[in-house]
Amino acid sequence: VDCGVLKFGDFVTKAEERTPFFVNTGFYRTGAQLRKLGEYYAKAINDTFGTDFDVLFGPAYKGIPLTVATSMAISEHFGADIKTAPIEKKKDHGDKGILLGSPIADGDKVVIIEDVTTAGTSIEETLPIIKAQGDVDVLGLVVSVDRCERGKGEKSALTEIQEKYGFRTTAIVTMKEVVEHLYNKSTRESYHRRHIKRQRSTHTMSSMA
């Protein structure tokens, strides 16, 4: 919230759905913030998929810093040297490939990393690109926040992706946990403000006496 990554208001998602909040990891803009974010992603990945995979794959543009920060954190904290293969937007000059970093080879185990997913639209675009690189095994998807909103049907977007593509999904945190944390923080701060105000009032009255 302090970084502007999570905003509350009236927004329209990539899937053209209205939502009362918006998550944009692009607002993590300092080295310290990205290092911490990478550590959170690394823990979520290790908890769900372990480190027995070959490639961390993320779509441009946000996927580029996410894959780099997370692969570094996996190496530092879990001792695994994971290749990164973020998607770059197609260009018509220089190296015309669409992947930065490591190429994807037949037999590679791949974990996809994104900031958020709303209705699975980005996965529909990403999977064909991955499959076009070779005969790979996609283990699953990790996002920063599980929005806990319905996807294209009655179930949540991550559940729909899991059932449609047959791989696991996970998140660093759920929106329910975020809201509960913010509520509890607000409650604690409100309590502390009331407590401090009461203490100041008592102190003032004692001084006057």
C-alpha positions as CSV (number, residue, x, y, z in Angstrom):
1,V,0.0,0.0,0.0
2,D,2.8,2.4,0.9
3,C,4.5,1.7,-2.4
4,G,1.3,2.3,-4.4
5,V,1.3,-1.4,-5.5
6,L,-2.2,-1.9,-4.1
7,K,-4.7,0.8,-4.7
8,F,-8.4,0.9,-3.9
9,G,-11.0,2.6,-6.1
10,D,-12.9,1.9,-9.3
11,F,-10.8,0.0,-11.9
12,V,-11.2,-2.1,-15.0
13,T,-9.0,-5.2,-15.3
14,K,-7.3,-6.6,-18.4
15,A,-10.3,-8.9,-18.7
16,E,-12.5,-5.8,-18.8
17,E,-14.0,-6.5,-15.4
18,R,-14.7,-3.8,-12.8
19,T,-12.9,-4.2,-9.6
20,P,-12.6,-2.2,-6.3
21,F,-8.8,-2.6,-6.1
22,F,-5.8,-2.8,-8.4
23,V,-2.5,-4.5,-8.0
24,N,0.5,-3.4,-10.0
25,T,4.0,-4.8,-9.0
26,G,5.5,-2.3,-11.4
27,F,5.4,0.1,-8.5
28,Y,8.1,-1.8,-6.7
29,R,10.8,0.5,-7.9
30,T,13.9,0.2,-5.6
31,G,16.5,-2.5,-5.2
32,A,15.4,-3.2,-1.6
33,Q,11.7,-3.5,-2.6
34,L,12.5,-5.9,-5.5
35,R,14.8,-8.0,-3.4
36,K,12.1,-8.5,-0.8
37,L,9.5,-9.2,-3.4
38,G,11.8,-11.8,-5.0
39,E,12.3,-13.5,-1.6
40,Y,8.5,-13.7,-1.1
41,Y,8.1,-15.2,-4.6
42,A,10.9,-17.6,-4.0
43,K,9.3,-18.9,-0.7
44,A,5.9,-19.3,-2.4
45,I,7.5,-21.3,-5.2
46,N,9.6,-23.4,-2.9
47,D,6.5,-24.2,-0.7
48,T,4.4,-25.3,-3.7
49,F,6.8,-26.6,-6.4
50,G,10.1,-27.0,-4.6
51,T,13.2,-26.2,-6.6
52,D,13.3,-29.2,-9.0
53,F,12.5,-27.3,-12.1
54,D,14.6,-25.7,-14.9
55,V,13.1,-22.4,-16.0
56,L,11.2,-19.4,-14.5
57,F,9.1,-17.9,-17.2
58,G,7.4,-14.5,-17.1
59,P,5.7,-12.3,-19.6
60,A,6.9,-8.8,-20.4
61,Y,7.2,-6.3,-19.2
62,K,6.6,-6.9,-15.5
63,G,7.8,-10.5,-15.8
64,I,11.3,-9.4,-16.6
65,P,12.2,-7.9,-13.1
66,L,10.1,-10.6,-11.4
67,T,12.0,-13.5,-13.0
68,V,15.3,-11.9,-12.3
69,A,14.6,-11.0,-8.6
70,T,13.0,-14.3,-7.9
71,S,15.7,-16.5,-9.5
72,M,18.3,-14.6,-7.5
73,A,16.4,-15.2,-4.3
74,I,15.9,-18.9,-5.1
75,S,19.7,-19.2,-5.6
76,E,20.5,-17.3,-2.4
77,H,18.0,-18.9,0.0
78,F,17.4,-22.4,-1.5
79,G,20.6,-23.1,-3.3
80,A,19.1,-23.8,-6.7
81,D,20.3,-22.2,-9.9
82,I,17.2,-21.7,-12.0
83,K,17.3,-20.3,-15.5
84,T,15.2,-17.3,-16.4
85,A,13.3,-16.8,-19.7
86,P,11.1,-13.7,-19.5
87,I,9.2,-12.8,-22.7
88,E,10.2,-9.7,-24.5
89,K,7.9,-7.9,-26.8
90,K,8.5,-8.8,-30.4
91,K,10.9,-6.4,-32.2
92,D,12.1,-6.1,-35.7
93,H,15.7,-5.1,-35.0
94,G,18.8,-6.6,-33.4
95,D,18.1,-10.0,-31.9
96,K,14.6,-10.7,-33.1
97,G,13.9,-13.5,-30.6
98,I,11.0,-13.0,-28.1
99,L,12.8,-14.5,-25.1
100,L,15.4,-12.9,-23.0
101,G,17.8,-14.9,-20.9
102,S,17.9,-18.7,-21.3
103,P,16.3,-20.5,-24.2
104,I,13.8,-23.2,-23.4
105,A,14.7,-26.8,-24.3
106,D,12.8,-30.0,-24.7
107,G,12.2,-31.7,-21.4
108,D,12.5,-28.5,-19.3
109,K,10.3,-28.1,-16.3
110,V,8.8,-24.6,-16.3
111,V,7.2,-22.4,-13.6
112,I,5.3,-19.3,-14.8
113,I,5.5,-16.1,-12.8
114,E,3.1,-13.2,-13.0
115,D,2.1,-10.3,-10.8
116,V,-1.7,-11.1,-10.8
117,T,-4.3,-12.9,-12.9
118,T,-7.9,-12.0,-13.1
119,A,-9.6,-14.3,-15.6
120,G,-6.7,-16.3,-17.0
121,T,-6.4,-14.1,-20.1
122,S,-2.6,-13.7,-19.7
123,I,-2.1,-17.5,-19.4
124,E,-4.1,-18.1,-22.6
125,E,-1.5,-15.8,-24.3
126,T,1.6,-17.1,-22.5
127,L,1.1,-20.9,-22.8
128,P,1.2,-21.1,-26.6
129,I,4.5,-19.2,-26.5
130,I,6.0,-21.6,-24.0
131,K,4.7,-24.6,-25.9
132,A,6.2,-23.3,-29.2
133,Q,9.7,-23.4,-27.6
134,G,9.8,-27.1,-27.1
135,D,8.3,-30.2,-25.5
136,V,8.2,-28.8,-21.9
137,D,6.4,-29.6,-18.7
138,V,4.7,-26.6,-17.2
139,L,4.5,-27.2,-13.4
140,G,2.3,-24.3,-12.6
141,L,1.8,-20.6,-12.0
142,V,2.8,-18.3,-9.1
143,V,1.3,-14.8,-8.7
144,S,1.9,-12.1,-6.1
145,V,-1.8,-11.8,-5.0
146,D,-4.7,-14.2,-5.4
147,R,-7.5,-11.7,-6.1
148,C,-10.1,-14.1,-4.7
149,E,-12.5,-13.0,-7.5
150,R,-14.4,-15.1,-9.9
151,G,-12.8,-15.9,-13.2
152,K,-14.9,-16.5,-16.3
153,G,-17.3,-18.8,-14.4
154,E,-18.3,-19.2,-10.8
155,K,-14.9,-20.3,-9.4
156,S,-11.9,-18.1,-8.7
157,A,-9.5,-17.4,-11.6
158,L,-6.6,-19.5,-10.1
159,T,-9.0,-22.4,-9.5
160,E,-10.2,-22.2,-13.1
161,I,-6.6,-22.1,-14.4
162,Q,-5.7,-25.1,-12.3
163,E,-8.7,-27.1,-13.5
164,K,-8.4,-26.1,-17.2
165,Y,-4.7,-26.6,-17.7
166,G,-4.0,-29.3,-15.1
167,F,-1.2,-27.6,-13.2
168,R,-0.9,-26.1,-9.8
169,T,-1.3,-22.4,-8.9
170,T,-0.2,-20.5,-5.9
171,A,0.2,-16.9,-4.6
172,I,2.4,-15.1,-2.1
173,V,-0.8,-13.8,-0.4
174,T,-4.5,-13.7,-0.9
175,M,-6.6,-10.6,-1.1
176,K,-8.6,-11.8,1.9
177,E,-5.3,-11.9,3.9
178,V,-4.3,-8.5,2.7
179,V,-7.7,-6.9,3.7
180,E,-7.6,-8.7,7.1
181,H,-4.1,-7.4,7.7
182,L,-5.0,-3.8,6.8
183,Y,-8.1,-4.0,8.9
184,N,-6.2,-5.3,11.9
185,K,-3.5,-2.7,11.4
186,S,-6.1,0.0,11.2
187,T,-7.7,-1.3,14.4
188,R,-4.4,-1.5,16.2
189,E,-3.5,2.0,15.1
190,S,-6.9,3.3,16.1
191,Y,-6.5,1.7,19.5
192,H,-3.0,3.1,19.9
193,R,-4.3,6.6,19.0
194,R,-7.1,6.3,21.5
195,H,-4.7,5.0,24.1
196,I,-2.1,7.8,23.5
197,K,-4.9,10.4,23.6
198,R,-6.2,9.0,26.9
199,Q,-2.7,8.9,28.4
200,R,-2.0,12.5,27.3
201,S,-5.4,13.6,28.8
202,T,-4.6,11.8,32.1
203,H,-1.1,13.3,32.1
204,T,-2.4,16.8,31.5
205,M,-5.0,16.5,34.3
206,S,-2.4,15.2,36.7
207,S,-0.1,18.1,35.9
208,M,-2.9,20.6,36.4
209,A,-3.7,19.1,39.8
